[in-house]
Amino acid sequence: MTVAEVTEDLGDDLLPAMIWLTCGVVAIAGAGNTDWLEQFNLDVSRQAVSQPLLEHVDRTEFLGG
């Protein structure tokens, strides 16, 4: 299923669904700590936009390290 299909299927319920999905990720991957999401805050200043997105993510979190 594509994002466009999900958007079409959920309509006005898309935003609440995304919030619930985010809550689930925080509960599981972040052990319930909302500060865990801070690692994904991107600096969207003019300088940072040219840097690859993955430079902002701590990949060791996903590699079990």
C-alpha positions as a Python dict, from the first residue, in 0.01 Angstrom:
ca = {
    (1, 'M'): (0, 0, 0),
    (2, 'T'): (138, 342, -93),
    (3, 'V'): (127, 660, 111),
    (4, 'A'): (-119, 803, -141),
    (5, 'E'): (-349, 502, -94),
    (6, 'V'): (-332, 528, 284),
    (7, 'T'): (-402, 900, 265),
    (8, 'E'): (-700, 838, 42),
    (9, 'D'): (-833, 553, 257),
    (10, 'L'): (-796, 732, 591),
    (11, 'G'): (-891, 1083, 482),
    (12, 'D'): (-942, 1297, 793),
    (13, 'D'): (-829, 1009, 1013),
    (14, 'L'): (-475, 1019, 870),
    (15, 'L'): (-333, 1260, 1129),
    (16, 'P'): (-475, 1074, 1431),
    (17, 'A'): (-347, 746, 1281),
    (18, 'M'): (2, 891, 1239),
    (19, 'I'): (-4, 1016, 1598),
    (20, 'W'): (-102, 669, 1724),
    (21, 'L'): (173, 510, 1515),
    (22, 'T'): (426, 755, 1660),
    (23, 'C'): (304, 673, 2010),
    (24, 'G'): (351, 305, 1939),
    (25, 'V'): (705, 357, 1814),
    (26, 'V'): (792, 562, 2123),
    (27, 'A'): (639, 298, 2349),
    (28, 'I'): (834, 14, 2186),
    (29, 'A'): (1158, 154, 2047),
    (30, 'G'): (1189, 445, 2289),
    (31, 'A'): (1089, 245, 2596),
    (32, 'G'): (813, 498, 2662),
    (33, 'N'): (1057, 790, 2680),
    (34, 'T'): (940, 1069, 2449),
    (35, 'D'): (1287, 1226, 2465),
    (36, 'W'): (1394, 934, 2243),
    (37, 'L'): (1234, 1121, 1953),
    (38, 'E'): (1479, 1410, 1995),
    (39, 'Q'): (1741, 1219, 1794),
    (40, 'F'): (1520, 1268, 1489),
    (41, 'N'): (1484, 1646, 1523),
    (42, 'L'): (1647, 1781, 1213),
    (43, 'D'): (1821, 2114, 1191),
    (44, 'V'): (1644, 2265, 894),
    (45, 'S'): (1865, 2569, 871),
    (46, 'R'): (2003, 2657, 527),
    (47, 'Q'): (2339, 2489, 610),
    (48, 'A'): (2190, 2159, 725),
    (49, 'V'): (1954, 2112, 433),
    (50, 'S'): (2238, 2009, 203),
    (51, 'Q'): (2363, 1739, 443),
    (52, 'P'): (2235, 1385, 394),
    (53, 'L'): (1940, 1302, 615),
    (54, 'L'): (2105, 998, 771),
    (55, 'E'): (2385, 1207, 918),
    (56, 'H'): (2127, 1332, 1170),
    (57, 'V'): (2023, 987, 1287),
    (58, 'D'): (2215, 778, 1538),
    (59, 'R'): (2229, 458, 1334),
    (60, 'T'): (2384, 260, 1621),
    (61, 'E'): (2040, 270, 1786),
    (62, 'F'): (1906, 59, 1499),
    (63, 'L'): (2208, -167, 1466),
    (64, 'G'): (2188, -290, 1824),
    (65, 'G'): (2507, -110, 1923),
}
